[in-house]
Amino acid sequence: DLVYWYHGPGRIKLNAKWVGPYRVVEVYPTRVILRIENLKTKQSHYVHANALKFANVRQ
């Protein structure tokens, strides 16, 4: 599945809060922590499920 990751506003208020899309690589047994991978850079991150939302990618 493709998702967007809530990365927070950070120091600059007008920066993009949702970044991505990312691909879900692994879901852990608790279903709270997921490993996601950036589609362009292939860099992976471990994130909480509440910080993700599904991406509506048009084909």
C-alpha positions as CSV (number, residue, x, y, z in Angstrom):
1,D,0.0,0.0,0.0
2,L,1.1,3.6,-0.6
3,V,0.9,6.0,2.3
4,Y,1.7,9.5,3.3
5,W,3.8,10.1,6.5
6,Y,2.9,13.0,8.9
7,H,6.3,14.5,9.4
8,G,5.0,17.5,11.4
9,P,5.4,21.2,10.6
10,G,8.9,21.4,12.2
11,R,10.4,24.8,12.6
12,I,8.8,26.5,9.6
13,K,5.0,26.6,9.9
14,L,4.3,26.5,6.2
15,N,6.3,23.4,5.3
16,A,4.5,20.4,4.0
17,K,3.2,18.3,6.9
18,W,2.5,15.1,4.9
19,V,5.4,13.7,2.9
20,G,5.5,10.8,0.5
21,P,4.2,8.7,-1.0
22,Y,5.9,5.8,0.8
23,R,5.4,2.1,0.4
24,V,4.6,-0.1,3.4
25,V,7.3,-2.7,3.6
26,E,6.5,-4.5,6.9
27,V,3.8,-4.5,9.5
28,Y,4.8,-5.7,12.9
29,P,2.5,-8.1,15.0
30,T,1.1,-5.3,17.1
31,R,0.1,-3.4,13.9
32,V,1.1,-0.2,15.6
33,I,4.7,0.1,14.2
34,L,5.2,-0.1,10.4
35,R,8.3,0.1,8.3
36,I,7.9,2.3,5.3
37,E,10.2,2.9,2.3
38,N,10.5,6.1,0.2
39,L,9.7,5.3,-3.4
40,K,12.5,7.5,-4.8
41,T,15.4,7.1,-2.4
42,K,14.6,3.6,-1.0
43,Q,15.3,4.9,2.5
44,S,13.2,3.2,5.2
45,H,11.8,4.5,8.4
46,Y,9.9,2.9,11.4
47,V,6.8,4.9,12.1
48,H,3.6,4.7,14.3
49,A,0.4,3.8,12.4
50,N,-1.2,7.0,13.6
51,A,1.3,9.0,11.6
52,L,0.2,7.5,8.3
53,K,-2.7,8.0,5.9
54,F,-3.5,6.1,2.6
55,A,-2.4,7.8,-0.6
56,N,-4.9,8.2,-3.4
57,V,-2.4,7.7,-6.3
58,R,-4.0,8.0,-9.8
59,Q,-2.8,5.6,-12.4
